């Protein structure tokens, strides 16, 4: 299905830096609770991410990631997820994070 340029522009994809990551034992599927800093305009947003197969919380802190920041918040058990972390499945179905090739400021918008 083709979409218009205007449709694409409605999806707000931004770069953020993970500032906190911890296990999310209450989630139905293995996941982490993340706090991601999108700079002064958007601040820190939370996300629940099922990325436990390839990543550990301590190695996520400080990483730049790409997220959708204009979806409605979603309540996942006791945690409120405010953005969607993006990634691609590898051959085994494990999520590989979508990241910028080089450093860019948190809050930068994909276009």
Order of alpha helices (4+ residues) and beta strands (2+ residues): alpha-beta-beta-alpha-beta-alpha-beta-beta-beta-beta-beta-beta
